[in-house]
Amino acid sequence: MEIVESIDDLQVQYPPEGEFSSADLEWIKFGTAEHHDDVAKIPYDRVEEFIIGECSNVESPTRFHIERGRKRPRGSLKEFKNDEYLEYRLYWCSFGPENYGEGGGILPSRRYRLNTRNRAARPQSMRGCTCHFVVKRLYAHPSLALIIYNERRHVNKSGVPCHGALDRDALGPGAKKVPYICSEIQQQTLSMIYLGIPEENVVEKHLEGIQRYCGSDAKVNNMASQYVQKLGMIIKRSTYELDLDDQASIRLWVDRNKKSVFFYQDSSEVDPFILGIQTEWQLQQMVRFGHRSIIAADSTFGIKKLQYPLCTLLVFDSRQHALPVAWVITRSFAKPDILKWMKALVDRVHTVDTGWMLSAFVIDDAAADLEPIRQGPLSTFFRCHLLTYCSFCHRDVFSCPVLFSLWRVRRSWLKNVVKKCSGTEIQREIFIRLGDIVRSAWNGVDSAAAIEDFIKAFADQTAFMQYFKDFWLPKIEMWLSMMRSLPLASQEASGAIEAYHVKLKSKLYEDSYLGSFQRVDWLVHKLTAEVHSCYWLDHYADEHDTFQNVKETYIASTSWYRALQIPDSAVYFDEEGNSFAKVQSQKESNIARVVWNPGSEFAFCDCAWSLRGNLCKHIMKVNMMCDNHQGYKGSMSYYSFSELLTALWKKPLDDSIELDKAMALTHQMLDQVQRLVELNSAKDICIVIANLPLKWASRKARTSRKPSTALAFASTSKNESDNRSACKYYRKRRRLSMLR
């Protein structure tokens, strides 16, 4: 905002008649670049109406008292500046500036007194509020008043609301009598309110949780109902704008929510802005579902709309649904910056579980810098031949194979094919040919020649070809190279990541505020309030078998699960050319969806969900069944895995050590795959456990010497016995020192 340096440049504002507040005025920055305040110029006879309007603030009702005042008689100044005052008054909120509740227990919000213009009568009412403004009656123009607002928010020195409806530490005069509410019940209530569930249902579920601790009591029920109403009022009146300046607002949010921030770096001339968010619940899910499992990255979300792109780290729960366990907001993808927040995240997880480790890390962007992932003291064999390992530093163990997901490039191509090409047949042929270009990374076809033939064959589709040449042709070789070097993730993982992406997009972009996309505090509020509440309630409903509507929607949120509900008898294959398959609709018997190019990730379906760029249930179901039918191509993830195994098999025979390593690692992987197949197909876990090989545990070391017999003492001398016991003692000391 432009800073005004002269009072004469300010226009006089004439708000509507009657009481008015700061929201009815247009505030201008006045002063210098180093120090400036929000100012407004109004008629002097409207000052009292302004003060009454400010006292009637819905979020923080209060009274303003005169903290300091001065007067000058007219004609006392021979020379004066245009901002000199005839009358000067400093108005301060009556809940401050002193804080008599500091150091004591949490004080409930006090009712303000309406019959006084001075400081609040009771000292304990002062909560350290910093809201204050100055009214100057101008010396040069006595009929005008200049209002200088130093702090418009009713917050204390820490930036936290200290009274009124937004004060989270005090919910009214009876706050201390509210029954015990554990964090789980409070999070459940907050999630339901954020998601817009009717208040009657929220109160009912809240009371069910309260009665588990306090029993059924009319007084308890009444207080719990008031508690829900207060929480709803706080959420309804709260705002993400803690400060008019976005960076200052984020600093305040970080100071208030330190437990939910695992890394924060403010922007400067040297360092870029980085904010890593992870709540306590997300940390628990990362430890629970991420240990010896997979973490996936949905990177560069909102790169065209948001001020800072969003990267989400996802784990897969017991239903193989993607759960967000960390959000990183930054524009920098440089190696040093990635190392900073990744190392901070790993350190936080290891504070909870020191033995936590991953099995695989899934990326979806070929432009991502893999050096932070590849960094670490690992052998050349593991880096170059089988899987790419990652280790974020030499001491912090976070090493795991890196997989690549095709969902992003597939979604982008399909959306633009449908948007820029007319005719279903043309759309189908173009998309299938794009899949052939991707498949050329493994089948030995020259990718450059395949791209050239593709451009010549569809030269008449000018709109799509222009998009393809501008956005993909310069970097498609980089994507193909990444696909050759990394194994591909499965369709189930890609579908789960895409389901999260679609849900996140619907949650964020439904906001009607036009300028909110360029504010980081808006994005943080959306993530930590609505998106977090949505996934928390979904997972809670699934595990506790409550909120049946929420549970059913959550279970059916991925195309993979919806594909499992389609019976095999509803799928018909083309027996002649193997070029298409039909899937009979389960709701309408007269509708059948046609899936072209079955068996491939680049299959084309004519359903509405697929034409939006999504991986639909019909393609998932057909590809599942293609594994058991001859004549169909295998999936690209299968081809990439086969290429890696073939590379191991082609190791030169004269390099015996490398060949031994390859054989040992291959047999290890085959053994793990066989055990997983056996575990998934077994109906009784006891049978699987009974077939496991028997492992002998090491004998526990004796803590005391066994009494020797007379025969043993006869065969050994006293010196030999002492030497033997001394050796055992020193060996034990050595083992203990190694354990420490």
N, C-alpha and C positions, 0 to 999 in steps of 0.2 A: 504494500500500500504506500502511496506517495506521502511524504512527510511535508506538512505545511509549516513554514517558518514565521509567518506573520498572521496576527489575529485578523487583520483587515481582509485577508483572503478567505475567511470563513463566512459562510452565508448564515443568516439568522433563520432558525427553524421555528415553524409555527405548528406544533402538534395539535391533534383534535382537542376540542374543548373538554374539560373535565380532567380527571386524574390520568396521568400517563407515566410511563416508566422508561428505563433506558432502552428497552426493546423497540420503543416507538421513535427513537432518534437515530440519526445517521452519525456515527462517530468517526472523527478524522484524527489522524496522527499529527500532533503538534509538538514542535521542539527541534532538536538536532538529531543527527544520525546516531550519536552516542546515547542521548537521553531524550525520550519522547513519551507522551501520554495520549490517551484517548480524550478528545475534547468535543464539546458541542456548544453552540451559542443559541440561547433562547431569550425571550423577554423576561425581565427580572420579576414581573408580577406573576409568572407561572412557576416560580421555584417551589413554592409550597405544594402545588399540585404534583410536581415531580417527586418530591420527597415522600408524599403520601402514597404515590404509585409504587415507589421503590420499596416501601414498607410492606406492601401487599403482594410481595413476590410469592408465587404459589409454592415453589420448591423450598424457599427458606424465608418464611415470614418473620419479620423482625421490626424493631424501631431503631431509628438513627438518632444519636445524641451529638451535640456539638462538642467536639473534643478540643477545639481551639478556635478563637475568633479575634479579629482586629478590625478597627474602623479608622477612617481618615476623614477629617472635615473637608468640605469642598473648598477649593482654592488654596489648599495647603501646599500643593506642588506647583512650582513654576515651570519645571521641565519634567516630563514624564514619558514613559514608553506606552505603546498602545495596549500592553497587557497589564498595566498597573491597576491596582484595585482601589475602590472606594470602600468596599466592605469585603472582608475575607472570613470565610467560615469553613472549618474542616469537620465534616460529618463522618462519624464512625458507627459501624454496626454495634448495637448494644450487647451482643455476645462477645465483644472484644474491646480493646486489643489484648487485655490481660487474660491469662488462662489459669483460673483458680482451680480447675480440675486436673491440672498437670501433676503427675506423680501419684495421684490417688487412684481410686477405682473408677470404672467407667460410669460416667454420670448420664442419666437419661436426659433427653432434651426437655428443657423447661418451657413452660408457656410464657410468652412475653406479656408485659403489662401495657395495656392500651392507654392508661391514664397518666402517662408521664412522657416527657420529651427528653428526659435526662437518661443517664446510665441506668441499666437494669438494676432493680432494687436489691436483688440477692447476689452477693459476690459469686456464689457457685454457678450462676447463670453465665458467667463469662467463660467462653470456651475457646478463646484465642482466635476469634474470627478476624481476618485481615481486610475485610471489605470496607472501603472508605473512599470518599470523593471530596472534592473541594468546590465551593461555589464562590466565584469572584464577581462582585458587582463592579463593572468596568468604570474606571475613573474618567476615561474619555467619553464614554457613552453610558451614563447612569441608568438608562432605561433597559440596558441589556445585561445579561449575566452569562458568564463563561463557566461551564461545568467541566471540571477536570477529574476524570475517573482514574484513580491509581490502581484499584483492584476491584473488578466487578463481581468476582466469584466469592461466595461465602465459604471460605476454606481457611484452615489454620496455616502455620508456617510450613508444614510438610505438604501442603497442597491437598489435604483431605477434607471433605465436607465435615463441619464440626457441629452443625445443628440443622434442624429442619428435616424434611422428608428424605433427603439424600444421605443423612447421617446413619451409616450402617451399624455403628456401635450403640445406637440408642434408638429404639423403636417406640418411643412415647413414655409417658410417666410410669407405666407399669412394665417397663422393659425387664426389670429384675425378676418379675414373677412369671415370666414365660417359662413353660416346662422345658426339660432337657431335650435338646434337639441335636442328634449326632450329625456328622458331616454328610453321611449318606442320605439321610432324610432331607437335609437342607439342599443338597445338590439335586435330589429328585424334585423337590418343590420348585427350585429355580429353573430347572430344565423344562418342567411343564409350563411354567409361566412364560418363559422365553419362546416356547413353541406355540403359544396362543391357545392352549387348552382352556376350556371354560373354568371359571373360578370355582364353581360348585364341585367339579370333578377334582380340582387341585386340593381343595379343602378336605374332601373325602379321603383321598390317598394320603394326605398329610396327617390326618387324624389316625388312620390305620397304623402309620409308623410311630406316632406319639404314644398310642395306647400299648405298644409293645414294651414301653419303658415306664409309663405313668399310670397305666390302667385307664378305665373308663370313668370320667368324672366330668360333671357339667361345667365346672369352673375351668378345668384344663381344656375342655373342648372349646369354650368361649375364647380363652386366651390364644389357643392355637389358630382359631379362625381369624382373630385380629392380626396374628403374626403373618398369616398368608396375605391378608389384605394390605398390610404394610409393605411386605416384600413386593407385591404387585405394584403398589404406588411408587416405590423406589425405582423399580425397573421401568415403569411407564414414564417417569419424569427424568430419568437419568439421561445423560447425553455423552457421546464419545468425545466431544470437544471440551477437554479439560482446560484448554487455553486456545486463544484465537490463532496463535502461531502453532503450526503442526509439529515442528520439532520440539518446542517447549511442552506441548501436550503429551508427546511420547515420553519425554523425560519424566514427567509427572506420573505417567502410567507405569513406567519401569520402577520408579521409587515405591509405588504402592503395591506392586505385584512382583516383588523380588523372588518369591518362591516359584513363580511361573516363568521366569526368564533364566535360561541357561547360558546365554551369551548376548551381550549388548555392546555395540561400538558406535558411538555418535559420529556423524559425518564431519570431516575436516578437510583441509587442503591435501592431506596425505592419505588419510584412511577413509574408506567408503562407509556408508551406513549399513550396519548389519544388526538384525534383531532376531534372536532365536527364542521361540516360545515353546514351553512344554509344561503342562500342568502336572499336578501330583498324580491324577488319574492316568494321564498319558504316559508318565514314567512307569507306573505299575504295569500298564499294558505292554510297554516296550520290553520290560524285564520278563514278563510272563510269556508273551507270544513271540518275542524276538530271539530268545535264547535258543541256539542251535536250529534256527529257522531262517526265514527270508525277510529282508527289509527292501522295500521298493521306493523309488523316488518319482514323484510327480513334479517335475521341475518346470520352471519358467511359466507358471500359470499367470495369466493376465498381463503378459508382456506388452500388449498393445493398449490396454485400458488403464491399468493401475500405474501409480507413480513408481512403485518398486515391485518387481515380479515376486511371486510367491513360490517357494519350493516346499513340498510336503513329503515327509518320510512316513511310510505306511508299513504296518505289519499285517499279517493274515491271521484272523482268529480261528476258533475251532470250526467254523462254517466256511472257512477260506474267503471271508469277506475282508476287505481292506479297511483298517482302522488307522486314522491319523494319530501318530505318536509324537510328532514334532513339526513345527512350522518355522521356516527361515525366510525372512523378508530382507532381500538385498538385491542390488543391481550388479554386484561384482561376482564374477565367476573365475577370478584369478586363483591360481594355486595357493598362494599364502593365505588369502581370505577364506578359502574353503577349508584349509587345514585348521584355521582358528576355531571355527564353530563346530567342525567335526570332532576335534580333540576335546573341546569343552563338553560336547554331548556324550562322548564315550566316558570321560571322567565322571560325569554325573551318574551314568548308569552303573559304573563300577563302584561308586560309593554305596549303592544298594546291594549289588551282587558282584563280587570281585571275580567270579568265575564265568561271568556272562560273555558269550561269544556268538557270532553269526555263522550261518551255513552258506548264505549267498546274499549278494547285493544286486538289485535289479535297477538298471538305469534306462532312461527312455530318450536321451538326447545324445546324438552322435557328436555334437559340438562340445560336449562336456570335456573338461581337462581331466584325463585319467592319471596324470602324474601323482596327484595326492592319493589316489587309490593304489597305484602300483608301488609307491614309495615304501621301502622296508627291506630288511635283510633276508630276502628270499632268493632261492636258487633260480638260475636262468631257466632251468627245465620247467618249473611251475609257471613262470611268467610267459614263456614262449610257446609251449607245446600243448598243455592240457587246458588250464583255466588261468585267467588273470587274477592274481591275488592282490589284496589290498591290505596295507598296514599304515596307519596314519602317523606313527612315529616308531622309533626303535624300541620303546619300552611299552607303549600302550598297545595291547593286543586287540586288534579289530580286523584281523586278516580273514578273508573269505573269498570264494569265487565271485566273479562279476558276470552277470547275465545282462542281455540286451533285450528290451521289449519293443515290438513293432507297432504297438497300439497307436502311438502318436502319429507316425508317418501314414499308417493305414487310414486313420480317422481324417487327417488333413486331405489326403488324396480323394477319398470317397466323397467328402463334403463338397469339394470343388468340382469333382466330376459331375455330381448331381446338379450343382448350381450353375455351371457354365456350359454344360452339354445338354442338348435337347434330344429326347428320344431314349427310351429304355434300352433298346438294342445297342445304340452307340455308347451309352454309359456303361453297359455291361462289358462290351468289347474293350473299351479303353481301360477299365479297371482290371480286367483279367490280364491285359498286356503289361500293365504296371506291375502286377504280381510276377509275371515272367521275368521282368527286369530285375526284381529283387531276388528271384530264385537263381538268376545267373551267377550270383555270388558263390554257389556251391556246385552247379551242374556243369561247369567247365565252359559255358558259353561266354563269348567276349561281350562284356557289359556295354562297352562303347558302341559296338556294332548294333546291339539290341536297342539302345537308346536312339541311335540314328534311324533305324528302321521304324521305330515307334513314331518318331516325329514326322517322317515321310508318310506313313500310313494314315495319320490323322491330321494332316496339314489343314484340312478344311475346318477343323474345330479351333478357330482362331482364338477364342476367348480362353479356353483351357490351355492351349499351347503357349500363349503369351504368359499365363501364370506359371506354367511349368518351366519355361525358359528363364523367367525372371527370378523365381524363388528356389527352384530345385536343381536346375542344370548346373549351376556353379558348384554345388555342394553334394550332388548325388554320389559322386565317387567316394567322398568322405563317409557317407552313410553306408555304402556297400563295403568299404574297407572295415568299418566297425563291425558289420555283420559277419564278415569272414573271420575276424579275430576273436569274437566273443560268441559263446553259445547263446541261443535265443531262448527267451522265457516262453512258457506254455500259454495256450489260449486261456486257460482258467485264470492265471495270474494277470494276463493282459486285460481280460474282461473285468476283473475285480478293480484294477487300477482305473480303467475307463469309467466304471460305475461310480467310484469316488469322485472323479473329475467332473462328471455330469452333475452329481449331487452338489458339489461345491459351487459349480457355476450357477446352478439354479438358486442357491442360497445367497450368493454374493450379488448377482446381477439383478435380483428382484428389487433392489433398493431404488426408490424413486428420486432420491436426491441427486441432482445432476452433477454437482461439484464434489460429491463425496469420494469418487473413485481416485482422486488425486490427493487424498488425505490418508496418511498411514494410520492415524488413530482410529479412523473409521474401519479400516481393514482389520486392525487388531481387535476392535470391539466385536465385529462380526464373527471373527474366528473364535474368540474366547467365550463369547456369549451364546450365539445361535448355533454355529457349527459344532462347537464342543458339546453343548447341551443336547443337540440332536443325536450325536453318536453315543453320548453317555446314556441317554434314555433308551436308545435302540439296543445297546448291549445289555443294559440292566433288565429290560423287558425280556430279552432272549434267555438270559441266565436264570432269572427268578420266576419265569413263566407268569408274568403280569403284563398288563396293557396289551391284550391280545391283538388289537388292531395294529398297534405299533410293532409288535413282534412279527406278525404276518407280513407287514410291509417290508420290514428289515430283512427277513429271510428271503423274500422274493425280489430283492433289490439287484441281484446280479443275473446276467443272462445265462451263466453256467447252471445256476440252480433252476431257473425256469426251463432250461433245456432238459434237465433230468426229469421233469414232470411230463414230458412228451413221451408216450409209449413208442416202442420200436415199430409197432404195427402201423403207426401213422406216417411212416417215412417210406416213400417209393423211389427206387433208383432207376435211372435209364439204363437198361440192360444192353443197348446197342452201342452207343458211343461213349457212355460214362460221362456225358457232358453236363448233366443236370440231375437234380433230385427234387421231389415234391414232398412237402410236409403238410399233412391235413390239419386244419384248424380244430382245436378242441372245443371252441365255443360255438362256431358256426360250421356246420358240416358241409356246406356248399362252397367253402373257401379253402383253397390250397395254395400255399406259398411255394414259389419256385426258387431253388437255390442253384445258381450256375457255378461252374468250376468247383465242384464239391471236393472236400479233402484238403483245401488250401486255406490259409489265413486270408487270402484275397478272394474268397468266394463272394458272389454278388446275390443278394436276396431282394425281392421286390416288395417287402413289407415296409410300412411307414417308419418304424424304428431304425431299420437299416439304412433307409434313404436319408436319414439325418446324420449319417456318418458313424453310427454305433455298430458294435458287434452284437448281432441279434441272437435270439435263442434258436432260431431255425438253422443258422449257420453252425452254431455250436453243436446242435443235435446231429446234423448231417455229418460233420467232421468226426464226431465220436464214433459213429457207425461205419465210417469209411475205413477205420483201422481193421475191421473184420471182413471187408469186402476186397476181393482181388481186382486189379486193374485200375485202382485209384492211386493218385500220387500221395506220398506221405507228407506230413506237415513240415514246414520249414524248420521248426525247432528240432524235429527228428533228423533232418538232413544236416543241420549244423552240428548236432551231437555226433552223428556218424562220421562227419569230416574230421572231428577232433580225435575220435578213436582210430580212424584210418591213419592219421598223422602219427599216432603212437605206434601203430603196427608197422609203419614204414621206416622205423628207426634203423639205421645201418647196423648190420650184424657185427662189424668189426669194433663198434663202440659197445662193448659188453656191459659196462656199468650203466650207461644210459638205457640200454635195452632192459636190464634188470629192473631199473626204476620204473620204466613204463609198464612192464608186466605186473610188478607188485601193485602199482597204483590202479591199474585196470581191474585186477582181481579184487582189490579192496572195494572199488565202486560197484562191481557186479554183486559182491556179497551184500552190500548195503541195499542195493535195488531189490534183490531177492527177498531180503528180510522185510522191506517195506511192502512188497507185494503180498507176502505171506501174512503180514499183520493186517493189511486192509481187507484181505479176502477171508480171514478167519472169523468164525462166528463165536468162538470161545477163546478168550485170552489165555486160559489155563493151558490149552493145547500148545500154544506158541511158546509159553514159558517152559513147558516140559521138554520141548525139542531143543532148547538152547543148550550150548555146550557147557559142561560143568567147569567152573573156575574155582581153583583152590586158593583160599586166602592164606597169607603168610602167617606163620605161627606167632602168637603174641609173645613178646619177650618177657621173661620171668622178672618180677620185681623184687624177689627175694631168693636167696640161695637155698637150694634143697639140701637138707642134712645129709652128709656123706656117711656111708657105711664104714664099718671097721676094715672091710677088705679093700675099700678104695683108699683109706688112709695108709694101709700097709704098702700099697703099690706106689704111692706118691709121697714125696717129702713135703715138709711144711713150706719150704722156699718156693717149690714149684706151684703149690696151691695158691700162695700169695701172689705170685707173678701172673697166674692165670686170671685171678679175680681182678687184679689191677688192669690187665688188658681189656677185660670186659667192661670195666668202669670207664676207661678212656674211649672205647668204641661207642659206648652209650652217650658220653659227653659230645663226641664228634657228630653223632646222628642228631642230637638235640640242637647243636649249633647250626647244622645245615637246615633244619626245619625252621629255625628262627629267621 
